[in-house]
Amino acid sequence: MIYFTEALGGPSYISAMSQQTYPAPFDSDIRIDYALIAIGVGAAVFAFIYLILF
């Protein structure tokens, strides 16, 4: 395995990348997800009723 160092005796490239933090995907606002689900379900129910009545 090849390690890249910033300077002689410096931290390796891999350990420097492992120290970076990334936000978890579930940290987003859950209300947006629920709103999108409600819109999708509402549109599906509307389409179903429309197809039955007309």
C-alpha positions in Angstrom: 0.0 0.0 0.0 1.3 3.5 -0.9 1.1 6.2 1.7 1.4 9.9 0.8 2.8 12.2 3.4 2.6 15.9 3.7 6.2 16.2 4.9 8.8 13.9 6.2 7.4 12.3 9.3 4.0 14.1 8.8 0.7 12.4 9.0 -0.2 10.1 6.2 -2.8 11.0 3.5 -5.1 8.2 4.6 -5.1 9.2 8.3 -5.7 12.8 7.3 -8.7 11.8 5.3 -10.0 9.6 8.1 -10.1 12.6 10.4 -12.6 14.5 8.2 -16.2 14.4 9.4 -19.1 14.1 7.0 -22.7 14.7 7.9 -24.8 11.6 8.2 -27.5 11.4 5.5 -30.3 11.1 8.2 -29.4 14.4 9.7 -31.5 16.3 7.2 -34.8 17.8 8.2 -37.2 14.9 8.5 -40.2 17.2 8.0 -39.3 17.7 4.3 -39.3 13.9 3.9 -42.8 13.6 5.4 -44.1 16.5 3.3 -42.8 14.8 0.1 -44.4 11.5 1.1 -47.7 13.2 1.9 -47.7 15.0 -1.4 -47.0 11.7 -3.3 -49.7 9.8 -1.4 -52.2 12.7 -2.0 -51.4 12.8 -5.7 -51.9 9.0 -5.9 -55.2 9.1 -4.1 -56.4 12.0 -6.3 -55.4 10.1 -9.4 -57.1 6.9 -8.2 -60.4 8.7 -7.4 -60.2 10.6 -10.7 -59.8 7.4 -12.7 -62.7 5.7 -10.9 -65.1 8.6 -11.2 -64.3 9.6 -14.8 
